[in-house]
Amino acid sequence: MPRYKLLIEYDGGGFVGWQRQVNGFSVQEAIERAIGAFSGEAVTLTGAGRTDSGVHALGQCAHFEIAKSFPPDTVRDAVNAHLKPHRITILGAEEVAPDFDARRSAKARLYRYRIVNRRSPLTLDAGRAWQVITPLDAKAMDEAAKRLEGRHDFSTFRASECQASSPVKTLDRLEVLQEGETIWITAQARSFLHSQMRIMVGSLRLVGDGKWTATDLGAALHACDRRRGGPTAPAEGLYLAEVVY
């Protein structure tokens, strides 16, 4: 059976998240239905990452198998045709080796979080960024972020519902960059704990506000206690930007 890899972009607003669930409509289910509509086959789509409700993707990856072979461009265009009017787009499709697995084959995942730091309400960016009206010190946030890079027990930045077998992860990169009124927080690791990125962002916001120092952030990390971490940042500012294979 041919196996296809999809490169996917989506607006997570209005979905219960990536993963198929009984309590609402998911991105995974929407794409599975679209594949079934053009191929006539029931498929199971495996994604590289399970984004939460409201989280967006610029470069989610997934794979599936069907009995009949189609040119990759046909797969891309046919799935897109059946995805309307959902705010999901297949950017690319390619046939891959039978042992390719979108989740297990991934070497790294890159997430980006967008903060818009201004007082005026968001219009075009509503639902796609976290608006923070108090001035933030992005340089201080970036300097503090380095305290979280490396291999650590990230229990402080782990949601209570996280099902990972271990809280120990290696954070390869965490940086903060300001571009005008937008502050981008970028993180890369092989894998993340549930809500890890959003809790790290909420904690860095405390640094940007001047409420925490880099030392405070480091102390929160080493406490290995969720109660010592900052708040969980809103889902709408988070993007799964890239999956590295």
C-alpha positions in Angstrom: 0.0 0.0 0.0 1.4 3.4 -0.9 2.1 5.7 2.1 1.8 9.5 1.8 3.3 12.3 3.8 1.3 15.5 4.1 2.5 19.0 4.9 -0.4 20.8 6.6 -1.3 24.4 7.5 -4.4 25.2 9.6 -6.1 27.7 11.8 -6.8 25.8 15.1 -9.7 28.1 16.1 -13.0 26.2 16.0 -11.4 22.7 16.3 -11.0 20.6 19.5 -7.4 20.2 18.5 -5.5 17.9 16.2 -6.5 14.6 17.6 -9.8 13.0 16.9 -12.1 13.2 20.0 -15.6 12.4 21.0 -16.3 15.9 22.3 -16.0 17.8 19.1 -14.6 18.1 15.5 -10.8 17.8 15.1 -8.3 18.7 12.4 -7.4 15.0 12.1 -11.0 14.0 11.5 -11.5 16.8 8.9 -8.5 15.6 6.9 -9.5 11.9 7.2 -12.9 12.6 5.9 -11.4 14.6 2.9 -9.1 11.7 2.1 -12.0 9.3 2.3 -14.1 11.5 0.0 -11.6 11.4 -2.9 -10.2 7.9 -2.4 -13.3 6.0 -1.3 -11.3 4.5 1.5 -11.4 4.8 5.3 -8.0 6.0 6.6 -6.3 6.7 9.8 -4.1 9.8 9.7 -1.0 9.9 12.0 0.3 13.4 12.9 3.7 14.5 14.1 2.3 16.5 17.0 -1.0 16.7 18.9 -1.8 20.4 19.0 -4.5 21.6 21.5 -7.7 23.4 20.7 -7.0 26.8 19.3 -3.4 26.1 18.4 -2.4 26.7 14.8 0.1 25.0 12.4 2.3 26.3 9.7 4.1 23.0 9.1 2.3 20.1 10.7 3.2 16.7 9.1 1.1 13.5 8.9 1.0 10.2 7.1 -1.6 7.8 5.8 -1.9 4.7 3.6 -4.4 3.9 0.9 -4.7 0.9 -1.4 -4.7 2.8 -4.7 -1.7 4.9 -5.9 -2.2 8.5 -6.9 0.3 11.1 -8.0 1.3 13.3 -5.0 0.0 16.5 -6.6 -3.4 14.7 -7.2 -3.5 13.8 -3.5 -2.7 17.4 -2.4 -5.3 19.0 -4.7 -8.0 16.4 -4.1 -7.7 16.6 -0.3 -7.8 20.4 -0.5 -10.9 20.3 -2.6 -12.7 18.2 -0.1 -11.5 20.2 2.9 -13.5 23.3 2.0 -14.7 25.3 3.8 -12.5 24.3 6.8 -9.5 26.5 7.4 -7.0 23.7 6.7 -4.7 23.5 3.7 -2.5 20.7 2.4 0.7 22.5 1.3 2.3 19.4 -0.1 2.1 15.7 -0.5 4.7 13.1 -1.2 4.9 9.3 -1.4 7.3 8.0 1.3 8.9 4.7 2.4 6.6 2.2 4.1 8.5 2.6 7.4 8.2 6.4 7.5 6.2 7.5 10.6 5.2 11.2 10.9 5.5 11.0 14.7 8.3 8.5 15.4 10.5 9.5 12.5 10.6 13.2 13.5 14.0 14.4 14.8 12.7 17.7 16.1 9.7 19.9 16.4 9.8 23.7 16.2 7.1 25.8 17.8 6.7 29.6 17.6 4.6 31.7 19.9 3.4 35.2 18.8 2.8 38.0 21.3 1.5 41.3 20.0 2.6 43.9 22.5 0.3 46.9 22.0 -2.7 48.6 23.7 -5.0 48.9 20.6 -7.2 45.8 20.0 -6.3 43.2 17.5 -8.3 43.0 14.3 -6.5 41.0 11.6 -4.6 39.1 14.2 -7.5 38.4 16.5 -7.4 34.7 17.5 -3.9 34.3 16.1 -1.8 36.0 18.7 -1.7 36.8 22.4 -2.2 40.5 23.0 -0.3 41.9 26.0 -0.9 45.6 26.5 1.8 46.3 29.1 5.3 46.9 27.6 7.5 43.8 27.7 11.3 43.7 27.8 12.0 41.2 25.0 15.8 41.3 25.7 15.3 40.3 29.3 13.0 37.5 28.2 15.6 36.2 25.7 18.4 36.3 28.3 16.2 34.4 30.8 15.1 31.9 28.2 18.6 30.5 28.1 18.1 29.1 31.6 15.6 26.6 30.2 17.8 25.3 27.3 19.4 21.9 27.7 18.2 18.7 29.3 16.1 19.2 32.4 13.1 17.9 34.4 10.4 20.2 33.1 7.8 19.3 35.7 7.3 23.0 36.4 6.2 23.5 32.8 4.0 20.4 32.5 0.2 20.4 32.5 -1.4 18.1 35.1 -3.1 16.1 32.4 0.2 15.3 30.6 0.6 11.6 29.8 4.3 11.6 29.1 6.2 8.8 30.9 8.9 11.2 32.0 9.1 15.0 32.6 12.7 15.0 31.4 13.2 16.7 28.0 16.0 18.3 26.1 15.2 21.8 24.9 17.6 22.5 22.0 16.6 26.1 21.5 14.5 28.8 23.2 14.8 32.4 22.0 12.8 35.6 22.1 13.0 38.1 19.2 11.1 41.4 18.9 10.0 42.6 15.5 8.1 45.9 15.9 5.1 45.3 18.1 5.4 41.5 17.7 7.4 39.3 20.0 8.2 35.8 18.7 9.2 33.1 21.1 10.7 30.1 19.3 11.5 26.7 20.8 12.9 23.5 19.3 13.1 20.0 20.8 12.6 16.4 19.8 9.4 16.4 21.8 7.5 18.5 24.3 5.4 17.9 27.4 1.7 18.8 27.3 1.4 22.6 27.4 5.2 23.0 28.0 5.6 25.7 25.4 2.6 27.7 26.6 3.7 27.5 30.3 7.2 28.6 29.3 5.7 31.5 27.4 3.5 32.5 30.4 6.6 32.4 32.6 8.7 34.4 30.2 5.9 37.0 30.2 6.5 37.5 33.9 10.2 38.2 33.1 9.1 40.7 30.4 6.8 42.4 32.9 9.7 42.8 35.4 8.0 40.6 37.9 10.6 37.8 37.6 14.3 37.8 36.9 16.3 35.2 35.0 17.2 33.8 38.4 13.6 33.4 39.3 12.9 31.5 36.1 15.8 29.2 36.8 14.6 28.6 40.3 11.1 27.8 39.1 12.7 25.2 36.7 14.7 23.5 39.4 11.7 23.4 41.8 10.1 20.8 39.5 6.7 21.9 40.7 4.0 23.2 38.5 2.9 25.6 41.2 6.2 27.4 40.9 5.7 28.2 37.2 4.0 31.0 35.5 0.5 30.9 33.9 -0.4 29.0 30.8 -0.4 31.4 27.8 -3.5 31.4 25.5 -3.6 28.7 22.8 -4.2 31.2 20.0 -0.7 32.5 19.9 1.0 29.1 19.4 2.0 27.7 16.1 3.6 24.3 15.2 6.0 25.8 12.7 8.1 22.9 11.5 8.8 19.2 11.9 12.3 18.2 11.1 13.1 14.7 9.7 
